[in-house]
């Protein structure tokens, strides 16, 4: 096939389930997006598993809604280099479970009722929570078909684009999670698509600038 313009929008591939029953309760209390689902857990007990920046930011967002945010980390955060973790733990409704493994998601068939954990040197116990937000690294942009080296990639594995979603190859654009943007929201991907569409219109018609709806004088 031949085309004058191409949009790459293959997204990112999620990781396989890490914890027992994680897949069973996905959408029934298990979530990977606090920004999307946090408001459903107003005045509830929730757990956040993860020791990366995404987990910290999402846990901080959940503090606006949840009664208690149980932040579970398998290792201690590096407070001397990560002020974000320190800020999170300074929030009154955050309880930190450090050096703790999450073993499984517990539920009653209808939804999440808790998570089974084991703190280092202690026995297993169950935290009663209604929501579990899991942030384990593993989701990667689907770029395995871009093996020829023509399209420039970022160090984090995403496709590199400019402000108009254009790659280094003229006429080739990339939008959505394949860019590995930290803002993994549907509205962001849709915005990428709109920007790319306007840029493609400019590109195909040979204009120097995009056609806009209004101009501020």
C-alpha positions as CSV (number, residue, x, y, z in Angstrom):
1,X,0.0,0.0,0.0
2,X,1.1,3.6,-0.7
3,X,-0.1,6.7,1.2
4,X,0.8,10.3,1.4
5,X,0.4,10.4,5.2
6,X,0.5,7.8,7.9
7,X,-0.7,7.9,11.5
8,X,0.8,5.4,14.0
9,X,-1.7,4.8,16.8
10,X,-1.0,1.2,18.0
11,X,-1.1,2.2,21.7
12,X,0.7,0.4,24.5
13,X,0.6,-3.3,25.6
14,X,-0.4,-3.9,29.2
15,X,1.5,-6.3,31.4
16,X,0.0,-9.7,32.4
17,X,-1.7,-9.8,35.8
18,X,0.9,-9.8,38.7
19,X,-1.3,-10.7,41.6
20,X,-3.8,-13.5,42.3
21,X,-7.3,-12.4,41.4
22,X,-6.1,-9.2,39.9
23,X,-7.7,-10.0,36.6
24,X,-10.9,-11.4,38.2
25,X,-11.6,-8.1,39.9
26,X,-10.4,-5.7,37.1
27,X,-13.2,-3.2,36.8
28,X,-14.7,-4.4,40.0
29,X,-12.4,-2.7,42.4
30,X,-9.0,-3.2,40.7
31,X,-7.9,-0.2,38.7
32,X,-4.8,1.1,37.0
33,X,-6.0,4.7,36.9
34,X,-6.9,6.7,40.0
35,X,-7.6,9.8,37.9
36,X,-10.3,7.8,36.1
37,X,-11.8,5.9,39.0
38,X,-10.8,7.8,42.2
39,X,-14.1,9.6,42.7
40,X,-15.9,6.3,43.0
41,X,-14.1,5.7,46.3
42,X,-15.1,8.7,48.3
43,X,-14.8,8.0,52.0
44,X,-13.6,4.5,51.3
45,X,-10.5,2.5,52.2
46,X,-8.3,2.0,49.2
47,X,-4.8,0.4,48.6
48,X,-2.2,1.6,46.2
49,X,0.7,-0.8,45.2
50,X,3.8,0.6,43.6
51,X,7.0,2.5,44.4
52,X,7.3,4.5,41.2
53,X,6.4,8.1,40.4
54,X,3.1,7.0,38.9
55,X,2.1,5.3,42.1
56,X,3.0,8.3,44.2
57,X,1.1,10.7,42.0
58,X,-2.0,8.5,41.8
59,X,-1.9,7.9,45.6
60,X,-1.7,11.6,46.1
61,X,-4.8,12.1,43.9
62,X,-6.7,9.5,45.8
63,X,-6.2,11.3,49.1
64,X,-8.8,13.8,47.9
65,X,-11.5,11.2,47.9
66,X,-10.6,8.1,50.0
67,X,-10.9,7.9,53.8
68,X,-7.6,6.1,54.0
69,X,-5.0,5.4,51.3
70,X,-2.9,2.4,52.1
71,X,0.3,2.8,50.2
72,X,2.0,-0.6,49.8
73,X,5.7,-0.7,48.7
74,X,8.0,-3.7,48.6
75,X,10.9,-1.4,49.3
76,X,11.4,1.8,51.2
77,X,11.1,5.0,49.1
78,X,14.3,7.0,48.8
79,X,13.2,10.0,50.8
80,X,16.5,11.8,50.5
81,X,16.1,12.0,46.7
82,X,12.3,11.8,46.3
83,X,10.5,14.7,47.9
84,X,7.2,13.5,46.3
85,X,7.2,10.4,48.5
86,X,7.8,12.5,51.6
87,X,5.0,14.8,50.7
88,X,2.7,11.9,50.2
89,X,3.5,10.4,53.6
90,X,2.9,13.8,55.2
91,X,-0.8,13.6,54.1
92,X,-2.9,12.7,57.2
93,X,-5.0,10.0,55.4
94,X,-2.1,8.0,54.0
95,X,-0.8,4.9,55.8
96,X,2.5,3.4,54.4
97,X,3.2,-0.3,54.4
98,X,6.9,-0.4,53.7
99,X,8.8,-3.6,52.8
100,X,5.5,-5.3,52.2
101,X,4.5,-7.8,49.6
102,X,1.0,-7.8,48.2
103,X,0.0,-11.4,47.7
104,X,-3.5,-11.3,46.4
105,X,-6.7,-9.4,45.8
106,X,-9.6,-10.6,47.9
107,X,-13.3,-10.3,47.0
108,X,-16.8,-11.6,47.3
109,X,-17.4,-12.2,43.6
110,X,-19.1,-8.9,43.2
111,X,-16.2,-6.7,44.1
112,X,-13.0,-6.2,46.0
113,X,-13.2,-6.6,49.8
114,X,-9.5,-6.5,50.6
115,X,-5.9,-7.3,49.8
116,X,-3.7,-10.0,51.4
117,X,-0.3,-8.7,52.3
118,X,2.8,-9.8,54.2
119,X,5.1,-7.3,55.8
120,X,8.8,-8.3,56.0
121,X,9.3,-10.5,59.1
122,X,5.5,-10.7,59.9
123,X,2.6,-13.0,59.2
124,X,0.1,-12.6,56.4
125,X,-2.8,-10.3,57.0
126,X,-5.7,-8.9,55.1
127,X,-6.4,-5.2,54.6
128,X,-10.0,-4.4,54.2
129,X,-10.3,-2.1,51.2
130,X,-12.9,-1.5,48.5
131,X,-10.4,-0.4,45.8
132,X,-7.0,-1.5,44.7
133,X,-4.8,0.6,42.4
134,X,-1.8,-1.2,41.0
135,X,1.2,0.5,39.4
136,X,3.7,-2.1,38.3
137,X,6.0,-1.2,35.5
138,X,5.5,-3.2,32.4
139,X,3.2,-1.4,30.0
140,X,5.2,-0.5,26.9
141,X,4.4,1.3,23.6
142,X,3.8,-1.2,20.8
143,X,6.6,-0.4,18.5
144,X,8.0,-3.8,17.6
145,X,7.1,-3.2,13.9
146,X,9.2,-0.1,13.8
147,X,12.5,-2.1,13.6
148,X,13.9,-0.5,10.5
149,X,15.4,2.5,12.4
150,X,13.7,5.1,10.2
151,X,11.4,6.5,12.9
152,X,13.3,8.1,15.8
153,X,12.5,6.7,19.2
154,X,12.7,8.2,22.7
155,X,14.9,6.7,25.4
156,X,11.8,5.5,27.2
157,X,10.6,3.5,24.2
158,X,8.0,5.9,22.9
159,X,8.0,7.4,19.4
160,X,9.5,10.9,19.3
161,X,7.2,13.6,17.8
162,X,7.1,17.3,17.6
163,X,4.3,19.7,18.7
164,X,2.2,18.6,15.6
165,X,2.6,14.9,16.3
166,X,5.0,14.5,13.4
167,X,7.9,12.1,13.6
168,X,11.2,12.7,12.0
169,X,9.9,11.1,8.8
170,X,7.8,13.6,6.8
171,X,4.2,12.5,6.5
172,X,4.4,10.0,9.4
173,X,2.6,11.0,12.6
174,X,2.3,9.2,16.0
175,X,-0.5,9.7,18.6
176,X,-1.7,8.3,21.9
177,X,0.1,5.9,24.2
178,X,2.7,5.0,21.5
179,X,4.3,8.3,22.5
180,X,4.6,7.0,26.1
181,X,3.2,10.3,27.4
182,X,2.8,10.3,31.2
183,X,-0.8,11.5,30.8
184,X,-2.5,8.3,30.0
185,X,-6.0,9.6,29.5
186,X,-8.5,9.1,26.7
187,X,-8.9,12.9,26.3
188,X,-5.2,13.3,25.8
189,X,-5.1,10.6,23.1
190,X,-8.1,12.2,21.4
191,X,-6.3,15.6,21.5
192,X,-3.3,14.0,19.9
193,X,-5.6,12.8,17.1
194,X,-7.0,16.3,16.6
195,X,-3.6,17.9,16.4
196,X,-2.4,15.2,14.0
197,X,-5.4,15.7,11.8
198,X,-4.9,19.4,11.5
199,X,-1.2,18.9,10.9
200,X,-1.9,16.3,8.2
201,X,-4.3,18.8,6.5
202,X,-1.5,21.3,6.4
203,X,1.0,18.8,5.2
204,X,-1.1,17.4,2.3
205,X,-2.1,20.9,1.1
206,X,1.4,22.3,1.4
207,X,0.6,25.1,3.8
208,X,3.2,26.5,6.2
209,X,0.8,26.8,9.1
210,X,-2.3,24.8,10.3
211,X,-5.8,26.2,9.7
212,X,-7.3,27.2,13.0
213,X,-10.8,28.2,14.1
214,X,-9.8,31.5,15.6
215,X,-6.8,33.8,16.1
216,X,-6.1,36.0,19.1
217,X,-5.3,39.5,18.0
